């Protein structure tokens, strides 16, 4: 146990806490900029089992912030490269790599036999899917997001409110690290805080990280935190779905222009721009000539979910009660 001597010296860890970490199984969704420090610190702390979920491969443009990887890893799946690096530094660790994206269809399978979930994917759809599923199961969720020189990390679900309680609405735009840029050390700092929150949750420290958020703004060198443990779950949530979960009778609307996505997200989907859908009182322009029926399930599709969320709220105001969102991501 000399490997963990400095950690076990802490009275809030000790031999009992270290044994608790060794028995823990953590699901980490995302092996990129946030996932890299999360995985390294959780493995180094003595977590017994990690399940990794990420569909992407290592690219050279990743390396300035995803410091778990090297040039030799380019072209490999991130989860395979991460597994090799983690096992090399911590041979006792068990790692289950899955080169697959998290979805509403597979989330339940990946939450089986897990003690805690780390959301390091930095995706609206992933965060809300994980939050909904973790809230239903009573599983703690440590979620974070980073953009440019700022970011936040928070402890959700378990005994605490969900992500929806803190963020009941999506932002107006879907800026990403690819479009707005990001500095590597900021991602590393937020990822390290995620790992620390995960460890404190597993060790049952008091005060618990669940129900708290920390924010970093490196542009003006400030940090802050606040408690949201009394926040209420919002009514009428808009939930994210997957293509395989869409019922046959659903009316599916693809909100992306044809130049963005020449093929619709789902076979048979009607295409309509968001403003047309919101302002035309459900009178859709050809080829989506038939009006939407409020009593039928309605699925709204776009890249990140932001446009679909805005349109979904407008339809809810018109009496629609069975609305789901399909975030299809970037075209392949």
Secondary structure, 3 states (H helix, E strand, C coil): CHHHHHHHCCCCCHHHHHHHHHHCEEEEECCCHHHHHHHHHHHHHCCCEEEEECCCECCHHHCCCCCCCCHHHCCCEHHHHHHHHHHHHCCCCEEEEECCCCCCCCHHHHHCCCCEEEECCCCHHHHHHHHHHHHHHCCEEEEEEEEECEEEEEEEECCCCCHHHHCCCCCCCCCCHHHHCECHHHHHHHHHHHHHHHHHHHCCCCCCCECEEEEEECCCCEEEEEECCCCCCCCCCCEECCHHHCCCCCEEEECCCCCCCCCCCCCCCEECCHHHHHHCCCCCCCCCCCCCCCCCCEEEEECCCHHHHHHHHHHHHCCCCCEEEEECCCCC
